[in-house]
């Protein structure tokens, strides 16, 4: 596609992503004060990470308009890439934490409040953002990961060596994806066990809290599927490009597939707004004044 089309698309995301996620942050923050549920902190963190992704979409749009004039210097190119990748990593890792939070709520309902408290959550989030910053800025921290023959075309595999993509896949995408699958398989198994117990006892009444937690887990499952659909093609194609030099997929990676990954930051707030009953109800209440 022409650069003007990508400029328009990035500009579109640059407006919608921050706007949608700020609405989620405000809604969830007010809801958190009312319900005192600590897990909402993770949703706010996810929305904050996605806001940063949206802001970098504006930078991408400006770069598309000027047709990469700012990318002649590899340091500037790497800085832009690192500032984009860092919140993306933060968003991906937060999705994993939200899934883990839902898993603990269903698996250990009695111990949940003791395990998941404000101090624990903030400690984990500090570690998450430290890790995201280090991995996201690794090409600037370790110059050996930079391409020695940079030709002024700014893209992940144009400005960094293949090893950096392996680091991202090996430390972020693959572990997170496998963890999400394991958590949801276990949640599905627990749902089947619960269903069988209800059938055996022929008791129709199920704990409302238990049902609410499983509905929350369903929402996270939808978020996970969207994550795999958005970022999966980018990382899979990246690995193919890095391991098979016969293919030339760098342009596809730089433009369409990275744009597809960025759309995940718009999907997250929309999913929570439509599929999370608590957030949806409170958002409607705020809109009505």
Secondary structure, DSSP 8 states (H G I E B T S, - for coil): --HHHHHHHHHHHHHHHHHHHHHHHHHHHHHHHHH--TTHHHHHHHHHHHHHHHHHHHHHHHHHHTTTGGGSSHHHHHHHHHHHHHHHHHHHHHHHHHHHHHHHHHH-TTTHHHHS-HHHHHHHHHHHHHHHHHHHTHHHH-GGGB-TT--S--SHHHHB-HHHHHHHIIIIIHHHHHHHHHHHHHHHHHHHHHHHHHHHHT-----HHHHHHHHHHHHHHHHHHHHHHHHHHHHHHHHHHHH-TT---HHHIIIIIHHHHHTHHHHHHHHHHHH-HHHHHHHHHHHH-
